[in-house]
Amino acid sequence: MTEKPELETRKRVYDLVASSPGLHLREIERSSGLPLGVVRYHLERLQREGLIFAQEDRYFKRFFPKNRVPDVPTETMAVLRQQSLRRILLHLLNNPGATHDHLRTQLQLPPSTLSTYLSTLVTKGTVRRERRGRENLYFVVDEESVIKVLLVYRPSFLDKLVDSAISLYFERQ
């Protein structure tokens, strides 16, 4: 009798990870409404059962279902889960070849903060930097993968920028 509520709770945690890949522990706790210890326990069980896997992402451990979107790197999912990095990526989708100065002006970010974010995106392989003369131009490496993730998981982002970026991307094609 005590087994049934535990299975329902585990299914709830799994469904959350499956519908929103790349969430970290505290996001899962907030979204599920479950206590932190309960979430931790069920995430560990789901990992042992081979239904999900975790990936370290700088300060966070992000969780993904084993049957995630095919051919989409977990780095892309992790980047899209971070609002600041997502804003830059969405802007670059619709403004390929944007310069640091253009991004700084449009996104209203301090230069050092933007440099840090761009460096992270380049390191993760989601953005490519091209040197042209004295300027660096930035491009999304795999636009189709990013759009695929945005389309499939759009409801989990709760971001109007996502809808706008998808529309602009398809208009550009």
N, C-alpha and C positions, 0 to 999 in steps of 0.2 A: 504494500500500500504506500510506503514512503518512496518507492521507486518511481512511481508515475509523476509526481510533481517535479522530481529531479530531472527526468527525461524531458518534460515540457519546458523547464527552464533552460536545459542544454539546447533544445531545439530553438528556443527563442534567441539565445546567444548565437547559435550557428546561422540562423536566418538573417540576423543583423549583419554578421560578417559577410555572408554571401550576397546580401543586397547592397552592401556598402564596403567593398574591399578596401583595405588600406587604413581602416580605423585603428586608433591606438586604444589602449586599455581604458583610459578615462573617458574617451568618446563613447566607447561601448557601455561603460557604466552609466553615463548620462542618458544615452539614447534608450537603454533598456530599462532604466529605473531600478535596476538590481543593485544590492550592496557590492562594494568593491571586492570583498573576499569571495562572494558567490561568483562574480564574473571571472575572477582569476582562476578559481577552481574549475569552472566549466571550460574556459579557454585551454587550460592544461589538459583536461580530459579529451577535448576535441583534437588537440595536437597529438596526443598519444594514440588516439584512434585513427589518425591519418586523414582527418576530414578538413583540417585547416593547417596552415603553417605560419610562422612568425618570421619577420625580417626586421633586423635592426635598422633604424633610420635616424642616425645622429643621436637625438635625445629620446627617441621613442622606439617602441617595438610595435610594428604594425602587423595586423593580422589579415590573412588572405585565405579564401577557400581554395582547396586543391584544384577545383574545376573552374578557375578564373577565366576571364576572357582570353581565348587562345592568342598567342603571338603578341601579347601586350606585356612588356616588361613591368615587373612590380615597381621599379623606380618611377615609371610614368604614373602609376596609380598613386604612389606615395607623394609625388610632387603635386598632383592634382588635389590631394587632400589638404594641402597647406594653402591657406587663402592668399598669402602674399605671392608665393611662387605661382599659384594658379592664375592670378591677375596678370603676371608678366607673360606667362605662357599663352593665355588667351589673347593678350595684346599682340604678341608675336605671330600668332596664327593669322591675324588679319592685317598685320603690318610686317611682313617678312623683310628682313634686312634693316630693321630699325637700329639706330645707333644708341649708344649709352645716353647721350644728351636728349634724344627724342623720347626715350623711355622715361628718363628722369622727369622731363617736363610733363608728359602725358599722364604718368602714374603718380606724379607729385611725391616722389620718394627722395630722401637725401642721397647724394651721390655714393657715399660709402655703403649705405644700406643696399642700394641697388647693385653695386659692385659685388657685395657678398652674395646676394640672391642669384645674380647671373653666374657667378663662379660655382655656386651649388648646382645650378641647372646644367652648366657645361660639364661639371664633374660627373653628374648622374647620367649624362648622355642624352638628355632630352632637348638640349639646345646646343647649337653649333656656333662657334665664333669664327668669323672670317675677317682677316685684316685687309683693309683697303686704304692704302696711303697711311694717313695718321689716325684713321678711325677704325673701330671694330664694329662689324655688322653682325647682328644676331638673327638666327633662323631656328625654327622648330625642326628637329632632326626627322621625326617620323609623324607628319601631320595626320596621316590616316589613323594611326594608333591612338593618338590623342583624341581625335574626333570620335572614334569607336568607343572609347572609354566614356567620353562625355555623353554620347547618345544612349549607351546602355545604362549608365548609372546616373543620368541627369537628376532624377528625383532625390538622390542622396546628397547632392551638392548644395541644394537650397540656395542657389545663387543666380540672380537674374543675368549676371555677366555671362554665364554658361549658355543660356538661351540665345543671347545676343551674338556671342562669338560663333555659335553653330550656324545661325542664320547668315551672318556675314561670310563665313567660310564657304557655305554652299552657294551664295550669290557670286562669290569670286571664281568658283570653279567653272 
